[in-house]
Amino acid sequence: MQKDLYGILGVAKGATDKDIKAAYRKLALKYHPDKNKGDKEAEKKFGEINAAYAILSDAKKRQQYDQFGSVPGDHGGFGGGGFGGQGFGFDGVNFTGFDGAGFGAGGFADIFESFFGGGGRRGGSRKKSASSRGSDIEAVISLTFEEAAFGVMKELEITKPEKCDKCDGKGAEPGSPIINCKACGGTGEIRSVKNTILGQMVTSHVCGECEGVGKVPEKKCTKCHGTTRMRSTERVKVRIPGGVDRGSVIRITGKGEAGVGGGAYGDLYVHIELKSHPKFTRNDLNVYSEKDIPIASAVLGDEVEIETLHGAVKLKIPAGTQSETTFKISGKGIERAPGVSSAGSGRGNHYVKIHVKIPQKLSREEKDAFEKLREINAGGEGGGKKGWF
């Protein structure tokens, strides 16, 4: 299970960005390794704080965490790629993150420096990986009542960043090598030293030429201009299993955005919407409908035809059935397909509510019949027979 990131920072789920930043600053100062040298518990706590802040300070990652309880691709913890391709891992001793940079002695200082601005650096490197996982994308599919109940194959047209087919996602013109960045010497960062009354202060920032990777194409690909990706439109087939409901989400692995620099693809998350049905409604696996029957059928009993998802069935109406009575037709609801989560299982039922229809216009013969019934009923009150009315 994904850890409670809000709980780690000690803020409420609805906290503002300002509140989250303030909480992080306070906790980072408290548990920073420079103030807790040799304290492994403090280092682990500091790693949790930074991992939580890295997700909650990113609007897109925070939205996904709030919606799904985790950042898709994290495999239930801080590990794995997130929506932005930057994952976090915890091996029981150390946290890793920010494109795989460890939260060790150097990593702690790097994060602290980047957040608070300045300070001396101790070891380690900010050098980014040449490749990163592509972002996940989302789409919406609208289904009819029957399509959701029985399943269907749908096709989506998606426009997204795709791996450049000319350079195969490397960013270099075919035949041209990848070389060390001349601006930063292959370190991925530009460092500067300032003399102050407290001594020398070393600051650094990500190299703008190589964007922190340390490597650049000697000659950029003429198609993608070194970005490694091109915008492309793709048609994706989506198999919708039977039994999905409004709000269901289907994950299709590897159909998200292409990774940068040949990195892994993100995933596609398909959200299900349902169109209304003129006769049926549903609650999970059960289907509901209504049926009007004549007053005589309710009084004397009858057999009526009920339309279900699985075709028409005969329903026996007992004599004396009252209006608004609901009958259950077993096994005529929705069948849950394997892999679709639900509180129910197997196949649901069909429930039909009976409405006794009172005639508004009567023939002379019908009026005579009802008059006779009324006389019988009145006679029953006088001590004779008990009438129907």
C-alpha positions in Angstrom: 0.0 0.0 0.0 1.2 3.5 -0.7 2.2 5.3 2.4 0.0 8.3 3.6 2.0 11.1 2.1 -0.1 13.8 3.9 0.5 12.0 7.2 4.3 12.0 6.6 4.3 15.8 6.2 1.7 16.2 9.0 -0.8 18.1 6.9 -4.4 17.6 5.9 -5.4 16.2 2.5 -6.9 19.6 1.5 -3.7 21.5 2.5 -2.6 24.3 0.2 0.7 24.2 -1.7 1.9 26.9 0.8 1.0 24.7 3.8 2.8 21.7 2.2 5.9 23.7 1.5 6.0 25.1 5.0 5.5 21.7 6.6 8.3 20.3 4.4 10.7 23.1 5.3 10.1 22.6 9.0 10.6 18.8 8.9 13.5 19.0 6.5 15.3 21.3 8.9 14.5 19.0 11.8 15.6 15.7 10.3 18.4 16.9 8.0 21.5 14.7 8.2 23.8 17.6 9.0 21.9 18.1 12.2 21.6 14.3 13.0 24.9 12.9 12.0 25.0 9.1 12.3 21.3 8.9 13.1 19.9 6.3 10.7 16.4 6.8 11.8 16.6 10.5 11.1 18.0 9.7 7.7 15.2 7.4 6.9 12.7 10.0 8.1 14.3 12.6 6.0 14.0 10.3 3.0 10.3 9.8 3.6 9.8 13.5 3.9 11.5 14.3 0.6 9.8 11.5 -1.2 6.4 12.7 0.0 7.1 16.3 -0.9 8.3 15.4 -4.3 4.9 14.0 -5.1 2.6 16.4 -3.3 4.5 19.5 -4.6 3.9 18.3 -8.2 0.3 19.2 -9.2 -0.1 16.3 -11.6 1.4 13.6 -9.3 -0.7 15.0 -6.4 -3.9 14.7 -8.4 -3.1 11.1 -9.3 -2.2 10.3 -5.7 -5.5 11.8 -4.5 -7.5 10.0 -7.1 -5.9 6.5 -6.9 -4.3 6.5 -3.5 -0.9 6.1 -5.2 1.1 7.3 -8.2 0.3 4.8 -11.0 3.3 2.7 -11.7 4.7 2.8 -8.1 3.8 -0.9 -7.4 2.2 0.0 -4.1 5.0 2.0 -2.5 7.4 4.8 -3.3 9.1 2.6 -5.9 8.7 2.5 -9.7 8.0 5.2 -12.2 5.3 7.8 -11.5 3.2 9.9 -13.8 6.2 12.1 -14.5 8.6 9.2 -14.8 10.4 10.0 -11.6 10.1 7.2 -9.1 10.9 6.6 -5.5 12.1 3.4 -3.9 12.7 2.2 -0.3 14.7 -0.8 0.4 14.2 -0.8 4.2 17.3 1.3 4.8 17.5 4.1 2.1 15.1 6.0 -0.1 16.0 6.7 -3.7 14.4 9.2 -5.9 14.9 12.2 -8.2 15.7 10.0 -11.2 17.4 7.4 -9.1 19.7 9.7 -7.1 20.1 8.1 -3.6 19.1 10.0 -0.5 22.5 9.1 1.0 24.9 11.7 2.5 25.3 13.6 -0.8 21.7 13.1 -1.9 20.4 14.7 1.3 22.5 17.7 0.9 21.6 18.1 -2.8 17.8 18.1 -2.0 18.3 20.4 0.9 20.3 22.8 -1.2 17.9 22.8 -4.1 15.0 23.5 -1.8 16.5 26.2 0.5 18.8 27.7 -2.2 22.6 27.5 -1.7 24.8 25.9 0.9 27.9 23.7 0.5 27.7 20.5 -1.4 29.1 17.3 -0.2 29.9 14.6 -2.7 27.3 13.0 -5.0 26.0 14.3 -8.3 22.9 15.7 -9.7 23.5 14.1 -13.1 20.2 13.0 -14.6 19.6 9.8 -16.4 19.7 10.0 -20.2 16.3 8.4 -20.3 13.1 8.6 -18.3 9.8 6.9 -18.3 7.0 8.5 -20.3 4.0 10.1 -18.6 0.7 8.2 -18.2 -2.3 9.5 -20.1 -6.0 9.3 -19.6 -9.0 8.9 -21.9 -12.8 8.6 -21.5 -15.0 6.0 -23.2 -18.8 6.3 -23.1 -20.7 3.0 -23.3 -24.3 2.0 -23.7 -26.0 0.0 -20.9 -25.6 -3.2 -22.9 -22.0 -2.7 -23.8 -21.1 -2.2 -20.2 -23.0 -5.3 -19.2 -21.7 -7.7 -21.8 -18.3 -6.1 -22.8 -17.2 -4.7 -26.1 -14.2 -3.8 -28.1 -13.7 -0.1 -28.6 -11.1 1.9 -30.5 -9.6 5.2 -29.3 -7.6 7.8 -31.3 -4.9 9.2 -29.1 -2.4 12.0 -30.0 0.7 11.7 -27.8 4.5 12.0 -27.9 5.9 9.0 -29.7 9.5 7.8 -30.0 11.2 9.4 -33.0 11.5 6.7 -35.7 14.5 8.3 -37.4 16.9 8.3 -34.4 15.1 5.6 -32.5 14.6 7.9 -29.5 18.3 8.7 -29.1 18.1 12.3 -30.3 21.2 12.0 -32.5 21.3 12.0 -36.3 21.8 8.3 -37.4 25.6 7.6 -37.4 26.3 10.6 -35.2 27.7 9.7 -31.7 26.6 10.9 -28.3 29.4 13.0 -26.6 30.1 14.7 -23.3 28.4 18.1 -23.0 31.1 20.8 -23.5 29.2 23.3 -21.4 29.4 21.3 -18.2 32.2 18.8 -19.0 29.8 15.9 -18.7 28.8 16.5 -15.1 25.3 17.7 -15.9 25.6 20.8 -13.8 27.2 24.2 -13.7 29.0 25.1 -10.5 30.2 28.4 -9.2 32.2 29.5 -6.2 31.6 32.7 -4.3 33.8 34.2 -1.6 31.9 35.4 1.5 32.8 36.5 5.0 32.0 32.9 6.0 34.3 31.4 3.5 33.7 30.0 0.0 30.1 29.1 -1.0 29.7 26.6 -3.8 26.4 26.8 -5.7 25.3 24.8 -8.7 22.5 24.5 -11.2 21.4 22.1 -13.9 23.2 22.6 -17.1 20.9 24.2 -19.6 22.7 22.7 -22.6 22.3 19.0 -21.7 19.5 19.5 -19.1 21.5 17.7 -16.5 22.2 14.6 -18.5 25.9 15.3 -19.2 25.6 13.9 -22.7 24.5 15.6 -26.0 24.3 14.4 -29.6 27.2 15.5 -31.6 24.7 16.2 -34.3 21.0 16.5 -33.4 18.4 14.4 -35.3 17.0 16.6 -38.0 13.5 15.2 -37.5 13.0 15.5 -33.7 15.7 18.2 -33.3 17.3 16.2 -30.4 14.1 15.9 -28.3 14.0 12.1 -29.0 10.2 12.2 -29.5 7.6 13.3 -32.1 3.9 14.0 -31.6 1.9 11.3 -33.3 -1.6 10.0 -33.5 -2.3 6.3 -32.8 -5.5 4.2 -32.8 -5.6 2.0 -29.7 -8.0 -1.0 -29.4 -9.5 -1.3 -25.9 -11.2 -4.5 -24.7 -13.9 -3.5 -22.3 -14.8 -6.5 -20.0 -18.4 -7.2 -19.2 -19.7 -5.9 -15.9 -17.8 -2.5 -15.8 -19.8 0.3 -14.2 -19.7 4.1 -14.3 -16.4 5.2 -12.8 -14.5 2.0 -13.6 -10.9 2.6 -14.8 -9.1 0.2 -17.2 -5.3 0.4 -17.3 -3.5 -0.5 -20.6 0.2 -0.9 -20.0 2.7 0.7 -22.4 0.1 2.8 -24.3 1.0 6.1 -22.6 3.6 8.6 -23.8 6.9 7.4 -25.1 9.8 7.9 -22.6 12.4 10.6 -23.2 15.7 9.3 -24.6 14.3 5.9 -25.3 12.9 5.4 -21.8 9.9 3.1 -21.1 6.4 4.0 -22.2 3.8 5.3 -19.7 0.4 3.7 -19.4 -3.1 4.6 -20.6 -5.9 4.9 -18.1 -9.4 4.6 -19.6 -12.3 6.0 -17.5 -15.7 4.5 -18.2 -18.9 6.6 -18.5 -22.4 5.1 -19.1 -25.2 6.4 -21.2 -28.7 6.2 -19.7 -31.1 3.4 -20.7 -34.8 4.1 -21.5 -36.0 1.1 -19.4 -33.2 -0.2 -17.2 -31.2 1.2 -14.3 -28.5 -0.7 -12.3 -26.8 -1.0 -9.0 -23.6 -2.9 -9.4 -24.7 -6.3 -10.8 -28.4 -5.9 -10.3 -30.8 -4.5 -13.0 -34.0 -2.6 -12.2 -37.1 -1.9 -14.3 -40.8 -1.2 -13.9 -44.0 -2.8 -15.4 -47.6 -1.6 -15.6 -50.3 -4.3 -15.3 -54.1 -4.0 -15.5 -56.1 -3.9 -12.3 -57.7 -7.2 -13.1 -54.3 -8.9 -13.4 -53.4 -7.6 -10.0 -56.7 -8.8 -8.4 -57.0 -12.2 -10.1 -53.4 -13.0 -10.7 -51.7 -13.3 -14.1 -48.6 -14.2 -16.1 -46.9 -11.1 -17.7 -43.9 -10.7 -19.9 -40.9 -8.9 -18.5 -38.1 -7.6 -20.7 -34.6 -8.2 -19.3 -31.0 -7.9 -20.5 -31.2 -11.6 -21.4 -34.4 -11.4 -23.3 -38.1 -11.6 -22.3 -39.2 -13.8 -19.4 -42.6 -14.8 -18.0 -43.3 -13.5 -14.5 -46.2 -15.0 -12.4 -48.2 -12.3 -10.7 -50.0 -13.7 -7.6 -53.7 -12.8 -7.0 -54.1 -9.7 -4.8 -50.8 -8.2 -5.8 -50.5 -4.6 -4.5 -49.2 -1.7 -6.6 -45.5 -0.9 -6.1 -44.7 -4.5 -5.3 -41.2 -5.5 -6.4 -40.4 -9.0 -7.8 -37.0 -10.6 -8.2 -36.0 -12.5 -11.3 -33.0 -14.5 -10.3 -29.9 -14.6 -12.5 -31.1 -12.1 -15.1 -28.8 -9.3 -14.1 -25.2 -8.5 -15.0 -22.4 -11.0 -14.9 -19.1 -9.8 -13.5 -16.2 -10.6 -15.8 -13.0 -11.9 -14.2 -10.6 -9.1 -13.2 -13.3 -6.4 -12.7 -13.4 -5.5 -9.0 -16.9 -5.3 -7.4 -18.6 -5.8 -4.1 -20.7 -8.5 -5.9 -19.7 -11.6 -7.9 -21.2 -14.0 -10.3 -24.4 -12.8 -12.0 -26.8 -10.3 -10.5 -30.6 -10.4 -10.5 -33.4 -8.4 -12.3 -35.8 -6.6 -10.0 -39.1 -5.3 -11.5 -41.5 -3.0 -9.7 -45.2 -3.5 -10.5 -47.5 -0.6 -11.0 -51.2 -1.4 -11.0 -52.8 0.6 -13.8 -56.1 2.3 -12.9 -58.2 2.8 -16.1 -59.2 6.4 -16.8 -61.9 5.6 -19.5 -64.3 2.7 -19.2 -66.7 1.1 -21.6 -70.3 0.7 -20.5 -69.7 -3.0 -19.9 -66.7 -2.2 -17.7 -68.6 0.4 -15.8 -71.4 -2.0 -15.1 -68.9 -4.6 -13.8 -67.3 -2.1 -11.4 -70.8 -0.9 -10.3 -71.7 -4.5 -9.5 -68.4 -4.8 -7.5 -69.2 -1.7 -5.6 -72.7 -3.0 -4.7 -71.1 -6.3 -3.5 -68.6 -4.3 -1.4 -71.4 -2.2 0.1 -73.4 -5.3 0.8 -70.4 -6.7 2.7 -70.5 -3.7 5.0 -74.1 -4.4 5.8 -73.3 -7.8 7.3 -73.5 -9.8 4.1 -70.5 -10.8 2.1 -67.1 -9.1 2.5 -66.4 -7.2 -0.7 -63.3 -6.7 -2.7 -63.3 -2.9 -2.4 
